[in-house]
């Protein structure tokens, strides 16, 4: 079920999804685990603070304030018994009491109030309710009696020193520590487990990508969850079927090649015994054209299937192709950025593809420019010429087998219409793309992009 929102809302949600949502499966799944975990922790802590922490803190602060009020009343009624009251206060309430009259209290009230609202907030509220006419302040110190409370009344100053444990429960920190600790442990365990699952999917994707480039990774073994292993085994079976189909097709075409070459050879021998005439020459030309078409067709459908993948230096490969055309009348220009030029692929197949494209540029143009650009992600080969070019509406058609342009490309100098088809088949088998564009030289631009 898909909820429909206004167009602006849809665009906003789409923008947030593209900009804020993680791109990888690992981080997206961790987000699904992490967000509910944080929400549960926050709700639990807030509920605890609003419930147990608040009730316990208010009750303890109220009890401590009542004890202080009781002691102050005793001192005000019997100031001459201050030492006895101090001793009783220490032994019964665990509070150290000091009393200063109005002449002495100005020398005592010089401490800066330093406390935390989280710890002393309930006590401050309780002091204001219990002593509305007095000025109270709280000081958090160090040691066993780390809580100091000053109550400044009209008759004198009372100083109470006690432990901060008397106004709040330390179990809150243990509770929070246990919640955070167990959450972190759960998060680490989930991350480790999920990384194993994602690694198996990433490895399957890499093997599939390598197979698309013609690299047969025989060491791959599916692992991980049942679904991932099932996908891995399905991919291996699919790969075996494809390889078996290619092998059977190659064997069949080898037989077809042998069967077709035999009658063509007999026809050549029989024709050579005829008298020289125009019909004989035309017949021999037809036989040669049939052999050329047969060779091109076999090259197209076999596709260099038996060649192993190795590291190929594309810079040297392109230079070796261009050097074959140095003696032509065409102007040749070659440039490279001297970055990464080695790719993993089938050298002879790549050489055949680039030779087909570069030779076409020399056949139909007087100026040819070849450039090699690369970075850490992809390698690009650009071939420009100043020939007649290819109409835009025909640029997809020319990749079809045996398709030939009439008029813009000379039929006399052209092949059988398989050059671009073979080139595209080879480039695609390496995971790349090939595009036909308008050239700055006025003719055709061939752009080849191969991922690294």
N, C-alpha and C positions, 0 to 999 in steps of 0.2 A: 504494500500500500504506500503510495507516494502522496504526501501532503502538498497541496497547491498553495503557493504564496504569491503575492504581487511580484511583478517583474523586478522592482528595485530590491525587494527583500531577497529574491532568488539570486540576484547578482551579488548582493552583499554576502550571502551565505557561501556562494561559490568562491568569492574572493578570500574569505576567511579560511575556507577549506584548502585553497591553493597555497596561501601564505603561512598559515599557522599549523595545519595538520602535518605531522611527520610524513615523509615520503616512503620510508622503509617499513616492511611488515613487522620487524622487531620493535621499533619505537611506537608504532601504532598499537600493537598488542600490549606493550608496557604501559601505554597511556590508558588503555582500558582497565588495566590492573591498578595503576597508580591513582587515578582519579577517585574511584570508589573507595580505595583504601584511605585516602586523605579525608574524604567526606565522612567516613565512619569514625576516624580518629577525632576529627574536629567535633562532630556531634556528640561523641562519648565524653570528651573532655568538657565541652560546654555543659552537658547535662550533669556531669559530676560537680563542676564548680557551682552550678545553679542549685544543685540539690545538697549533697553531702557536705561539700566544702563550705557553702554558705551557712547551713544550719549549725554545723560544728563550730565554725568561726564565730558566729554570733553568740552561741551559748557560752563558749569559753571566755570571750571578751566580756560578756555580761557578768559572768561569775567573778572574773578578776576585778572588774569595776566595783562590784558589790563588796568584795573583800577590802578594797581600798577605802570605800566610803565608810565601812564599819570601823576600820582602823583610825580614820580621820576623826570620826565622832569620839572615839575613846581618847585621842590626844587632846581634842578641844575640851572635853569634860575633865580630864585629869592630866594637865600638862606636867605636873610634878612627877608623874609616874611614867615618863617617856622611856627611860631605859627598860622598865619591865614590859612596856607595850612593844618596844622594838624586839625584845627577845621572844615574846609570844608570837609576834608577826613572823619572825624568821622560822620559828619551830613549827608553827601551825600552817601558815600560808606559803612558806618558802619565799618570803618577800623581805628584802632589806629596806628598812625605813629610816629616812633622815628627815629632820624637821628644822626649818630655818625661820626665824622671825623676820619681820619686815625690814629690819636694819641690815640683816645679813644676806637676805635672798638676792640682792642686786649683785653680789659677788659670786653667786652660784649660777645664775641664769646667763651664762655666757657660752653655752654649748649650742652648736648649730644642729637643728633638727635634721636627722638623716635616717630615712626609713623608706619602706616600700609599701605602696598602697595595697598591694596584694596581701601583705602580711599584717599590716597595722590598720587597714581600712575599717574593719569591724570594730576595733578597739577605739579608734577616733570617734566613730559614731556613738559608741556606748558612753565614752567620757563626756561628750557634749550633752547627752541626755541626762546623765547622772549629776553632772556639775555644770548647770547652765550659767551660773554666775561666776564661775572660776575660769581661769585661762589654763588650758592643758596643752602639753607638748610631749612628743615621744622622740626618744633618741635610741637608735640601734647601735650598740657597741660590740665589744668582743668579750670572750670569756664565758663563764657559767651564767653570770647574771648580765646577759647581753641586751636586755630590754629595760630602758630607763624611762620612767614616766614622771613628769613634773606637773603638779597641780597647784597653781598659784591662786590662793584665796585671799580674802581681805585680812585674815588674821595671820597668815604666814604661808610659807612654801613647803609643800610636801614632795619629797623625792622617793619614789618607789623603784627598786631594782629587783628584777626577777628574770626568769628564763623565758625566752621567746616561745618556747614550746607550750607555755600556758595559754597562748592565744590562738594557736593554729595547730592543725594536725600534720605531722610530717609524712603521713601516709600518702598525701597527694603527690609528693615528688616520686615516691616509689611507684605509685600507680601510673604516673605519666612516663617514668623511665621504662616500666615494663611494657606499656603500650607502644612507645616509640621503638624500643628494642625488638619486640616481637614483629612489629611492622617492617623494620629494616631487615630482619632475618627472612621474613616472608618475601620481601621484595628481592633480596639477593638470590634466594632459592628460585623464585619465579624467573628472574633474569637469566640465571645459569641454565635452567631447563629450557626456557624459550630460545636461548641462543643456540642450543643443540638442534632444536627443531628447525630454526630459521637457517642454520648452516646447511642442513640437508637439502632444503629447498633451493638455497643459493647454489649449492654444488650441482644439483640437477639442472638448474637454469644455465650454469656455465657449460656443462657437458652438452646440453642442447644447442647452445650458441656455437660451441666448438664444432659440433657435428654439422651445423649449417655452414661453417667455414671450410668444411672438408677435413677436419681433424678428428680422428677416431680415437677417443679416449677409452681404451679397453680396461683400465684399472677402476672404472667407476662401479661402485656397489651401493645400491640403495640402502638407506638406513633412516632411522627416525620413526615417526608415528606410522600407523597402519596406512593412512591415506597417502602419506608421502612415499612410503615404500611401494604402494600400489601404483602411484604415478611413475615412479622410477622404473619399475618392471614393465609397465605399459610403454614407456619411452624406449626401453631396450628392445622390446619385441617389435615396435614400429621401426626402429633403426635397422634391425635385422631384416625385416621385410623389404625396406627400401634398398638396402645393400644387395639383397638377393635379386630384387627386380632389376637393379642396374646391371648386376652380373649376368643375369639371363638375357637382358637386352643386348649387352655387349657381345655375348656369345652368338646370339641370333644374327646380329649385324655382321659379325665376322663371317658367318656362313653365307649370308646374303652377298657380302662383298666378293667372296670367292666365286659364288654362283654367277654373279653378274659380270665379273671380270673375264671369266672364261669365254662366253660368247662374244664379248667385245674384242678379245684378242684374236679369236677366229675370224671375226669380221675384218680386222685390220690386215691379217695375213691374206685373206681372200681378195681384199681391195688392192693390196700391193701387187697382185698378179695381173690386174687390169691395165689396160693401156692408159697412158696419161691423157686426161681430158678434164674439162671443167666439172663434169659430174663426179669424177673420182675425187677431185679436190674438195668439192662440197661435201661428199660423203665422209671423207677423212675428217673434215672440220666438225661434222656432226658427231662422229665417234669421239673426237677429242673433247668436245663440249660435254658429251655424256659422261666421260671419265672424270672430267673436272667436277661436274655436278655430283657424281657418285662420291668422289673424295670429300667434297665439301659437306655433303649430307652425312657421311660417316663420321667426319670430324665433329659435326654439330651434335649428333645423338650420342656419340661415345663420351665426349666431354672430358677427356683426360682422366677417366675414373681410376685408372691404376696407379697414378702418380702419388707419391707420398708427400706429406706436408713438411716443409722445412722453413727455416728463416731465409727470407729473400731480401736482398738489398735493392730496393726499388730504384735508387739513384743510379746504380751501376746497370740495372736492367734497362732503364730508359735510355741511358747513354749508348748501350750496345745496339739498341734498335735504331736510334738516330744516326749512328755512325754508318749504317748501311745506306743511308740516303744522302751522305755528304757529297757525292758526285753528281747529284741531280741539280737542275737549274733553279730549284726552289730555294728561297731564303729561309734558313733555319735559325730559330732562337730557342734557347733552353735556359731556365732559371730554377733555382731551388733555394729554400731557406736554411739548408744545412742543419735541420733539426732531425728528429727521429725519421729514418727512412727504411728501417728493416721491419718487415711484417712476417707473420707466419702464414704460409700458403704454398701452393703448388707452382713452382717456378716456371715450368714449361707452359702451363695453362695461362698464367698471367702474361708471359711473354707473347703467347699467341693472341690474347685479347688486345694488348696494347699495340702489337704489330698491325692487327687489322685496323685499329682506329687511326694510328699514325700514318699508315700507308694510304688510307682513304683521304686523309688531309693532304698528303703529297700528290695524290692522283688528281684532286679537284682544286687545289690551291697553289698559288705561286709563292705565298708567304705562309710559313707554319711556325706557330709558337707553342712550345710545350713547357709547362711549369709544374713543379712538385712542391706542394705545401703540406706540412704535417705538424702535429702537436701531440700531446699525450693521449688524445682521445681518437683521432682519426687521421687518415692520410688521404690527400686529395691530389689527383692528377687532372690538369686542365690542358686540353688540346684545342687550339684555335687555328682557323685557316681563313683565307680571303676568297674562298671559292663561291659557287652559286648558292650554297646552303641547302637547307631542307625546309619546306613550308611548315608552319607551326601545326597545321591540322594533319600533317603526315608524320609527325615525329614519333608517335606511338606505333604507327603502322610499320615503320622501317625495321622494327625489332622482330617482326614476324618472319618466320623462315620462308625463304624464297621470294620475299617481297622486294620488288625493285621499283625505284622511281623512274619515270620516263620524262625526258625533257631536261630536268634540272641536273640529272646525272647521266653522263654519256653511257649509252648501252654498250658501245664498242669497247670501252676501256673498263667497264664494270665487271663484277664477278657474277656469281649465281644468286646473290641476294642472301648470303648466309654470314657475312662478316660481322655485322652488328648483332645478329642473333647469337652467334658463338661468343662474342665479347660480353653480351649481357648475361648469358648463361654462366660464364666463368666468373664474372664479377659478383653476380648474385650468389653463386655457390661459396664465395668467400665472405658472405654477409654484407656486401657492399651494394651501392646503387650507381646507376649510370643515367645521366640526363643529357638531353640535347637542348641547347640554348642558342640565342643570338650571340655572335662573336663581335667583340670590339673591332676586329679587322674587317668586318663586313660579311663574313661567311658563317660557318657553323662552329659552335663551341661544344665540345664534349667534356662533361664534368663527371669524373669518377671519384667516388668517396668510399673508402674502405676503413672500417673500424679497426683500431689497434687492440 
